[in-house]
Amino acid sequence: MMEEQYQQDVNRLSELINKYTGIPQKRILSFIKEQGVSNILSSAYAICRTESQRVKLSALFEFKNLYETIKSGEQTQDYYLNTSTKAEDYFKTQYEDKADIEFFSAAFLDGRGKVIQSKILTEGTIDETAIYIRELIKDALFGSGANREI
């Protein structure tokens, strides 16, 4: 009975991924059977045939990760990264499915460790990303709403 429910869930997941990304359902089911569901995003280049599909698949997982992050902070509606463990958990939830390219992220905190803003500053390739200190400082000083030069 449990195995039957698992297969129904896998089929439904593949239907939804197909609906929102255009990746053929047969390819998704085959990939899950061979590689497992936990590798779908980290192996996006293997399952997606187009950049558009990869971007859409990434957006689905970003939705899932943001949902989990927001759900975990619902009691206080604030995120506090005042320990390394909390910071690890916060970023792990956001990036657990993003293993196919490198990201450089920053969390901007107040004096108590409350997150003011966090964002991906750059996206790179499979093994590197560039970060420019000037851009990091600009975001730290002015936030993402500032589109002015320093």
Sequence and secondary structure as in RCSB ss.txt:
>XXXX:A:sequence
MMEEQYQQDVNRLSELINKYTGIPQKRILSFIKEQGVSNILSSAYAICRTESQRVKLSALFEFKNLYETIKSGEQ
TQDYYLNTSTKAEDYFKTQYEDKADIEFFSAAFLDGRGKVIQSKILTEGTIDETAIYIRELIKDALFGSGANREI
>XXXX:A:secstr
 HHHHHHHHHHHHHHHHHHHH   HHHHHHHHHHH GGGTTTTHHHH SSHHHHHHHHHHHHHHHHHHHHHHTTT
TS  B  SHHHHHHHHHHHHTT  SS EEEEEEE TTSBEEEEEEEEE  SS     HHHHHHHHHH TT     
